[in-house]
């Protein structure tokens, strides 16, 4: 359920970006506005990728007759993490976008509605403090810590491999290994690595 809530919140960010690009009206030339829109887009994409990864883990557990303990531990980690990432990041981005006077009256009303809905979704299945507690508890597992270090290392190598073609770097870095990081997309890997790194440093 937490993964689905994360996807619902992510959809609000992506639908806002889609409507702005789909409109035939004159696009804003304000650099600040475009940067805020790019930030909302990137946050929505990362939240959706992390949410889908958590949802696939949950589906795998539901379909298995004898689910493995490692999958259960990963689901216990990524489901609240996906919800926390979406509910803590996207409302802030929507608030920043709402400050710009770049929308028609109808679009401004839609933006406020999305923002209110995202803030309400933050309270479903427990507030952010509860999600952080669940994530922190799951992060103490020794198997997760080993996989996290491995995934973070691949993410850092990907970051520093700027001189190589992206089409050559992504399959090698995102598809290597057998752990939970091996099959997730680059967006979810970077979102998860950065998200968990903040908690580890804290």
Buried (B, 14 or more C-beta within 10 A) or exposed (E): EBBBBBBBBBBBBBEBBEEBEEEEEEEBEEEEBEEBBEBBBBBBBBBBBBBBBBBBBBEBBEEEEEEEEBBBBBBBBBBBBBBBBBBBBBBBBBEBBBEBEBBEEEBBEBBEEBBEBBBEBBEBBBEBEEBBEBBEEBBEBEEBEEBBEBBBEBBEEBEEBEEEEEEEBBEEBBEEBEBBBBBBBBBBBBBBBEBBEEEEEE
